[in-house]
Amino acid sequence: MPRIALIPGDGIGKEVVREARRVLEVVSEAEKAGVACDELAYGAERFLRDGVTITDDEFAAIESEYDAVLLGALGDPRVPSNQHAKDILLGMRFRLDLYVNFRPCSLLAPELSPLSRDLSGLRLEIFRENTEGEYTGMGGSLRKHTADEVALEENIATRMGVERIVTAAFEYARAQRRTRVTLVDKSNVMRHVGGLWRRVFEEVGETFPEIERDAMYVDAMAMDLVRRPERYQVLVASNLFGDIISDLAAEITGGLGLAPSANIHPGKHALFEPVHGSAPDIAGTRTANPLGAIRCVGLLLDHLGHPEAGARVEAAAVASFQAGCRTPDLGGDASTEDVGTWIVEHLQSDYANG
Ligand code: ATP
């Protein structure tokens, strides 16, 4: 029986995971998939109360006892250092070596895009490298708080790290019958790291001859994603560039409230989380959009080997929007729970009708 660790976390994380859990349980029951969920109370409350973020034993348990993690969000104004979020989320990314950050951005309905053109059917899938780049913490400061201060933040790229994320992007494109993979970099300026990415991209790409490949500088890509996003399909990028372009892609396909993401070590571990943060400004108002978290359930089911169930969840998310059951960020007045209930009932009748 697959076991899922639920980490609701802070702020609206708790509210959206509550709805995602209901959806997961309904589908699990209908599919007789027997998914079991354990809720783990890691987050700001515990950190403030006990001074503990996550222990080595808890990391070990997540690694050995669970098939996947579903996380809400971490971040609380009472913890300005965000120490607990770094320990828990970055800890899992690094310890479980979750090197693929997969961010699918599909436009559920044309009116959800802030772009004025009709982009119906737009689907962008971003593969962001998740363990290297500027996010390893390598670097340091010299003569801090003086006029002569020096600060360094290293950009790490290993051949192994680049090769495995580029391979994951091409393998996904092949499996999904996508016809183009685009590398996003800045190799005209960052020649050492950029040169490695370009060489590996070419070498790996040659082994997928049926898939077209091209490369774009990140600044040009930012422009093109606004100008003609329909030109792109699967994008692969370093940690920093992937972070930036995936937020842009999320925004042009409806905004933060809708976007799911997966952190994966293929064949081993996976952690799913909505792209949005803990949104303290709306926590407790019952207005958080749960669709990002519910769409994570779709990705999770796919990951557990139930792609049809995953597709049903995605279809139910689209149907809730089309039926007008929308939270305020999408122009409606439904609560977080209303959307969850609508989707649960829709799935129940969907399964009842075969
Ligand atoms: P982080 O640094 O953790 O990403 P952040 O404050 O930069 O956090 P979010 O917490 O995602 O970003 O919030 C950004 C804004 O987007 C919030 O103020 C909120 O209004 C809005 N927002 C985020 N998620 C949702 C959601 N699920 N539903 C509705 N609005 C949301």
Boltz pocket constraint, residues with backbone or C-beta under 6 A from the ligand:
constraints:
  - pocket:
      binder: B
      contacts: [[A, 12], [A, 74], [A, 75], [A, 256], [A, 257], [A, 258], [A, 275], [A, 276], [A, 277], [A, 278], [A, 279], [A, 280], [A, 281], [A, 282], [A, 287], [A, 288], [A, 289], [A, 290], [A, 292], [A, 329]]
      max_distance: 6.0
